[in-house]
Amino acid sequence: MKLSDLAKKIDCRLDSPSDIEITGVAGLEEAHPGQITFLANKRYTPLLKTTRASAVFVDDNAPVSRDPGQPPLASVRSDNPYLAFAKAWNSFISRQPTLPAFIHRRHRSTAKIGASAHIGPYCFVDENVVIGKNAVLHSAVSIYRGAQIGDDFFAHSHSVVREFCRIGDRVILQNGAVIGADGLGFAKRQDGTWHKIVQSGPAILEDDVEVQANACVDRATVGETHIGKGTKIDDLVLVGHACKVGPDAMLCGQTGLAGFNHEPVAALFSLVMTR
């Protein structure tokens, strides 16, 4: 792809007379001739002098200079070089192939599954489930009774959506993610043993949420557990029962949010990871 075409495609400004052919993307130290890299953290500016990349995404004020004898380095200007790099990455890296419409096993008769769904082997879709169009249930995915799921859902192997949970559009569940399992709700008896409290409230994921491998979003004792639009939840995260997570939050690996046992009041978390 010509550098000018790439810059135009992702709405950046080509600050170079050279319109070279770009064949891929890479980091500053790993890049080869023909690839484009990025500079998002100024402490790595000295690497611009030695990188083998042919072009670099930089912000509007970053100087781009080279050591003597090095080939020229074309610059592409953006107010968010890392985001520009991420968009360029998607242009060059092949995406997961589209899976054909296919249902490996019969689902429950009352389940409603939208057009172009792909339901792989060993999946289970229970009674009164509703799933939108273009869903992919890869293999060994379980969707419990009464769950409601939007369009373009993608569930990897061994992910689970429990009873009556509600999931929006374009949600991704990575391997082993569990949505709506029982929260840790127990009342202690006088003899020191535990009485289990029924966990009656669903977990709700809004649009564009991604839950990564072996993370859990527990259902609520009362009320609901709520994950805001666009939130990303990393591996091995626990969101406890009745928590509320705001939109576009990022919960990094092994984060734990404590749940609420007896009151429908929830804490609002909006944790943002900065680079």
Secondary structure as UniProt FT lines:
FT   HELIX           3..9
FT   TURN            10..11
FT   STRAND          13..14
FT   STRAND          24..25
FT   TURN            28..30
FT   TURN            33..34
FT   STRAND          35..38
FT   HELIX           42..49
FT   STRAND          55..58
FT   TURN            60..61
FT   TURN            68..69
FT   STRAND          74..77
FT   HELIX           81..92
FT   STRAND          102..103
FT   TURN            109..110
FT   STRAND          112..113
FT   TURN            115..116
FT   STRAND          118..119
FT   TURN            121..122
FT   STRAND          124..125
FT   TURN            127..128
FT   STRAND          130..131
FT   TURN            133..134
FT   STRAND          136..137
FT   STRAND          142..143
FT   TURN            145..146
FT   STRAND          148..149
FT   TURN            151..152
FT   STRAND          154..155
FT   TURN            157..158
FT   STRAND          160..161
FT   TURN            163..164
FT   STRAND          166..167
FT   TURN            169..170
FT   STRAND          172..173
FT   TURN            175..176
FT   STRAND          178..179
FT   STRAND          186..188
FT   TURN            190..191
FT   STRAND          194..196
FT   STRAND          203..205
FT   TURN            207..208
FT   STRAND          210..211
FT   TURN            213..214
FT   STRAND          216..217
FT   STRAND          225..227
FT   TURN            229..230
FT   STRAND          232..233
FT   TURN            235..236
FT   STRAND          238..239
FT   TURN            241..242
FT   STRAND          244..245
FT   TURN            247..248
FT   STRAND          250..251
FT   TURN            253..254
FT   STRAND          256..257
FT   STRAND          268..269
//
